[in-house]
Amino acid sequence: MLTKSNIRYCLDEIGELFPNAHCELVHENPFELTIAVLLSAQCTDALVNKVTKKLFQKYKTPEDYLEVPLEELENDIRSIGLFRNKAKHIRNLCQRLIEYYGGVIPSDHSELTTLPGVGRKTANVVVSVAFGEPAIAVDTHVERVAKRLGICRWKDSVTEVEKTLMRKIPKEEWSITHHRLIFFGRYHCKAQSPKCDVCPLLSLCREGKKRMRGKLNEQS
């Protein structure tokens, strides 16, 4: 496990690599962001943006999603994985928004998680990006980077990873660190082909050292 000073070094280096990391889901308001994050489960942001470009032109309010047959909404998001379940979640979410929140996305984390299809990760993204509240959303990239670097343990659950990151990272840096870890995992420390040979964190990364030793053994 990395020491506090090592974690600080990692965060600073990642910040140098990706100083302008941000949410890449295109949206204009908290409602659109919530829908986009819901759609992004097990799907790339690039594909979600391609779908929502037309989706958000057609559907502006929660009422809009409820005025069409379920099959029509399914067809509108068909290119996204799990589109049938996601279409149901969107309609149920919109119904609850209308019934309990006047059609407006709540800014409270606990209230967000009562919305159909909105788990802890989605709520963290919404409160952070839409409402400016400190939060660390642990997606596949954040989890992978945290475990490869040794900030967390390999056996840690997603919830345990989040708690560890919240404990080890200053609260005022939670949101920007979340985005930077995503960029680092998406564009540098990739799942299949991490750029270990040019990584500034190689000296501290247990996974990177293991991979580099493997490459040397293959070449010898």
URFEN-V964147 format. One line per field, one symbol per residue. ss: DSSP state (h for helix, s for strand, l for the rest). phi: phi as a letter, one per 20 degrees, with the letter a starting at -180 (. if undefined). psi: psi as a letter, one per 40 degrees, with the letter a starting at -180 (. if undefined). A space follows every 50 residues. Layout:
BEGIN
ss = ???
phi = ???
psi = ???
END
This chain:
BEGIN
ss = lllhhhhhhhhhhhhhhllllllllllllhhhhhhhhhhlllllhhhhhh hhhhhhhhlllhhhhhlllhhhhhhhllllllhhhhhhhhhhhhhhhhhh hlllllllhhhhlllllllhhhhhhhhhhhlllllllllhhhhhhhhhhl lllllllhhhhhhhhhhhllhhhhhhhhhhhhhhhhhllllllllhhhll lhhhlhhhhhhhhhhhhhhl
phi = .ffffffffffffffffcfdgbfeffbdagfffffffgffglbffffgff ffgegffeddcgfgfeedfgfffgffdgfeglffffffffffffffgffd cmmdffeefffgfefgndeffffffffffedmefaceeefffffffeffn fcegeffgfffffffffedggfdgfffgffffffffdceffecfeffcef dgfdefffffffffffffee
psi = iiiddddddddddddddgdfiihehhieiddddddddddehfiidddddd dedddeddhdiddddeeiidddddddedehifdddddddddddddddddd efehhiehddddeehhehadddddddddddefihihhhadddddddddde diideiiddddddddddehhdeedddddddddddddecgiddgifdeehe eddehdddddddddddddd.
END
